[in-house]
């Protein structure tokens, strides 16, 4: 009989506890996707509409220019060591040039490179708030914001977005949440999960609230310029005259390479309110993991400068075509009400639960849809709003068409009979 490897000592040791940070770190999206134990219908091929990885089906890939740049960079003898934790000068210059406009110039000293946009957000939260302070977040909003804040002991307060007004910020509600321990407001534009794109006029209303209350803004602008025709993206840092902004971005979404893990923080601070505090604090915090990949940094200048506009046009065309098809198909599906996005790569669909005979909420819809139709979406309760679900708009069109047909048949089976 084989003896226990532990020789019984597990009975002598007290429990080894995880840290507060580990216990408080919960990513609801990853828990659903990575730990999902729901069995899909084996008779139907799985269609994933859940995770915002545009490379999943292979119809969207990085630009050829980016692939060539990576291949060249990996052969450089200077690409294999430790770069500065906040990024090489050449890479920071490339980001500064990429986001400069004719009326606004970004300086490389105001750029900090990070290991993806999520790392940029973590640095900003950690630098701006202590445990017990609070940061204002959108509802619905990307669930990682809560994950990061809870891990850091930061209180989260949620301002409402208005579904029937293209998910605009409820300005009065936002301002009502501010108190003496509020340290920043997070604005996500274009947004995940809503696909909202805010006008300059709406963004200026937000800036007025922050200026009146002396609050900086953390701008999650990872989907910058990913907007559909007749919409326009506006950098908050360019619009802001007095409110200091830290803009978080990266190459993951627009260049279709989330696994390359290169993001950035651009500091917009016309009046040097961050100069002696937040900006050096971000640089110090960046030293904890020594920044993003040296190879990707070496390739960055070529990636940003040589990728043609036709590449972005093609990606946006695929996303918008999916958005149009999903919207018009689901608009005629009983029990559902899609809200047409203006950009990014997502759509939220309202579930009118009262119209269904046996679907109680968005999680119930999500579970039954997988079990019966092998379609994976995300219940919007993970984003802070009940009875919606989110779909990703990066699938090949044949998958989009099949998904819409299956969702229609699913809803027809579960809808209440008309008497």
N, C-alpha and C positions, 0 to 999 in steps of 0.2 A: 504494500500500500504506500503510495507516494505521500511524503510528508509535505505539509504546507510550507511554501517558500518563506512565509513570514515567521515561521517557528512560534506562532502564538503571540508574538509581541504586540499585535494590534490590540490585544486586550489590555496591555499595560500602558499604552500611550493615550494621552488625552486627545480629543479631536483637534486637528490642525485647521484652524479657521482661515478662510479667505479674508482679504482686506475689505474694508468698507467700500472702497472704490470698485473692487471686483463684484461684491454683492449687489451694488447699485447699478452695475452696467448691464443693461438689458436692451438689446436691439430687436424690437418686435418683428420687423420684416425678416431679419436673418433667422429668428426663432421659428417663424412660420415656414420659410423656404428650406432651411437647412435641417430642421427637425420634424418636418411634416410626416406624419404617419398615416395620412389618409390615402386609401388605395384608389387610384383612378380606374376608370372603366377599361378593362383589358381589351375590349373589342374596338376601342377608339384610340388613335394616336394622340399622345399628349401634345397640347398646344399651350405654350407658356406665354402668358400676357402679364406676368407678375414682376419681373425684375428688370430694372432699367439698364441692362447690359445690351447695348445695340449690336454687339458682335455675335449674339447668341445663335442666330440662324445663318450667318455668313453672307447675308445680302448686303450688309453694311460693314465695311472694313476700313482701316486707316488709309489715307491717301498714299499713292505710290511714292510720292516725294518724301513722306515721313518714313516709309520703310527703307528707302535708299539712304536717308540721313542716318538712321539707326545703324545700318550695315557699315557705313563709312565711319561713324563715331566709334564703333566697337573696335575698329582696327587702329585707332589713334593711341599712341603710348601714353598720352596724357589723360585718357578716359577711364583709368582703372583705379585711381587712388581716391582718398577722401577729399571731396570738394569742401569749400566753406559751408558751414551748417545752413546759412541763409541763401546759398546759391552762388555759382560762379558769376563773375562780372559779365562775361559774354552772354550768358543765359538771361541774366537780369536785364541787360540792355535789350535783348530780343523781346522780352515781355513789355518793357517800357515802350519800345518802338511800335509794337503790335497794337497797343491800346491807346497810344497818343492820337489825338485828333488835331485838325488844323487850328482849333481854338483852345486846345488844352494839351499840354505836354507832360507826359509822365517821365519822371527821372528814375534811373536805375537804382539810386540809393533809397527810393521809396518802394522797392520791390523785394519781397522775401519769398524765396522758393520753398515749397513744401512737398511732402509725400502725398500728393493728391489734394483735392479740394476739401475732403473730410478732415485731413490733418490741418489745413488752413483754418477751418472753422474751430477745431479743438484749440489751436493756439490762441485764437481771438477770444474765445470764451474764457480760457484759463488766464489770459492776460488782463481781462477787463473786470472780472468778478471774483470775489472771495466766497468761500462757503457761507451760505446764509444770505448773500446778495441775490438779486433776481434779474433775469433777462426776459424781455417780452418776445414771444414767438408767435408765428401765425397759426391759426386753426381753421381749416386743416393745414398741416405743414409736414415737412420731411421728418420722419420719426428719429433720424439720427441726432437732430438738435436736442431732443429730450434725453437720448442716450448719453450724449456728451455732458450735458449739464448735470444730470443726476450723478454721473460718475465723479464729477468735480464738486458735488455738494451745493450746486447752484440751484436756487428755486426757479421754476419755470412758470411764467404767467402767459396766458394765451389770449391774444386779441382775435376777434372773429373776422373771417372773410365772408363776403356776401355772395352766395351762389348765383342769385338771379341778377347780379350786377357784374358778371364776369369775374367774380371772386375778388372784387376790390376790397381794400381794407376798410373796416368799420372804424373810421377815424375817432369818433367820440368814445367808442369802447376802448380803443388803444390808449387814449389819454387817461381814461378813468383808472387804468391799472397801475399807473406810475406812482411810486412813493419814494421815500428818501433812501431806499436801498436798491432802487432800480439803477442798473449800470449801463444798459444798452438796449437798443431795439434791433431785432433781426428782420431784414426785409429780403424776401426771396423773389427775384424777378429776372427773367421769366421763371415761372414757379413749378415746383413739384410738390404735390401731385396734381395741381389744378390746370396747368398749362396757361395760366394767366400772364398777360403782358400789360404792364401799367403804362398809362400815358404820362407825359411830362407833367401835366397839370395835377394828376393824382399824386405823383411822387413829390411834387412841391408841397402839397397839403401835409404829407407825412413829414417832410423836412421842417415845416413850420412848427409842428407839434414838438419835434425833437429840439429845435432851436429854443422854443419857449421854455422847455424843461431841461435844457443843457444836457442832452443825452446824445452820445455818439451812436452811429449806426454800423452794424455788421451787415454788409450787403453780400448775400449769396448770389453771385452772378455767373455760376457755372454754365448756365444756358444762354449767356450773352450772345446776342445776334441770331439766336435760333428762333426766329419769329416768322410767322406766315405773312403773305402779302397783305397790304393795307394795315399792317401793324408796324410799330417802330420801337426798337429797344433804346433805352436811355440809361447811360451810366449814372448812378447816383452821385458818384464823385465829381462828375462834370457839372451836374445840375446844382450841387450844393455850394453855396457861397460861404456859409458860416458853420455848418455842422460837419465835424470831422467824420470821415468814413474809412472803414477798412473793407476793401472789396476782395472777396474770395472767389477764385476762378481756377481754371486749369484746362488741360487739353483732352480730358477724358471723354466728354460728350461731343463736342463739336468736331473733334478729329477722330472720333470713334476708336479710342484706345484706353479704356478705363484701367486696364491692367498695367499700363506703363507708369502709373503713380507719379505724375508730375502736376502739381498745382502751384498756386501762388497767392500771396496777399499783396495787394497794391494799396498803399497808404495815401489817402487824399486828405490833406490837412493844410488848408490855405493860411491858417492863423497860428500854426505851430503848437496847437494844443496837445498833440501827441509827442512832440519832439523829445522831451526829457523823461517821458514815462512809458507810454504804450509802445512807441517804436523801438526803443532799446529793449523793452521787456519782451517783445515778440522775437527779437534777434536772440536774446538769451534763452528763451524757451525753445527756439529752434535747435539749439545745441544738444538737446536731449537725445535726438536720433540722427543728428548729422545730415539732415536734409535728404532730398530725393536722389535717385540714381545718377551717378556721374555720366553714364552713357547717354541717358535721355537728355541730360543738361547739355552735353556736347552736341547733340543733334537738334536742339531746340530752335536755334536761330534759323536753320534751314527749313525746319518744319513750319515755323510761323511765317516765314517770308516767301517760301516757294510753293506752298499749296495753292492751287488756282481757285478762283471763285466758282468755277464750274463744278468743282468737287462739292463745295458747300451747297450749291444750288441743287445738285442731284440728291444729296442727303435730305434736304428740306422738302424736296418734291416727294420723296418716298414717305416721309412722315406726314405731310399734309394730305397726300392721297389716302393714306390709312385713316387719318382723322376724318376726312370727308366720308369715306365708306362706312366706318364705324358709326358715325353720327347719323347718317341718313338711314342706315339699316336698323339701328337700335331705337331711333325715333319712332319707328312703327312697330316696335316690339312691346307687347302688353306688359305693363307693370314697371317699365323702365323709362327714364328721362335723361338722356345724355346732355352734357353741357359742352358745347363746342369750344375747344381750346384755341388760343391765339398764338401759341408757340410751344417751345420745349418739346417733350416727346411723350406726353401723358394725356389721358382724358379721365374725368370723373363722371360716373353714371349714377343717378339717383335711383334707389330701389323703393318703389311705393309698396311697402310691405302690406298695407291694408288691401291691396288688390290680389294678393296671393293667398291661397288656402292653407299653405303649410310651410311658409318661410317667415320666420320671426324677425330676423335682422340680417345685417350684412355678413356676419360670420356664418350664419346658417346658409345663406345664398352661396357663399364661397365654398363651403364644405360639400353641399349637394351638387354644385356645378362640377367640381372635380370628380366626385364619385360617379356621376351619371354621364358627363360629357367629356371628361378628361381635359378640362380647360382650367388653367391656373391663373387667377387674377389676384388682387389683394383687397381684402375688406378694408374700407376706408376708416374703420375705427382705429386701425394702427396709425392713422394720420390725425386722429382726434375728432373725427366727425362720423356719426353713425348713419347707417343705411344708405351708403354710397359704396361703389367699388371702383378701383382704379385699374385701367388697362394701359399697357405700354404700346406705343404706336410705331414700333420698329420692325414688325414682322413682315415677311414676304407677303405679297398681295394674295396669293393662293391660301395662305394660312389665315389671313384676315377674313377672306370670304367664307372659309370653312368655319371659323370661330363664330362669325355672325349668324350663320345658319344654325349652328348648334345651340347658341344662346337663345335664338328665337324658339326653337323646338323645346328647349328646357322651360322657357317661360310659358309657352302654350300649355305644357303639361301641368304646370303648378299654379296657373292663374285660376281665380275663382270663376265658376260657371256664371254666365249671364242669365238671370231668371226673368 
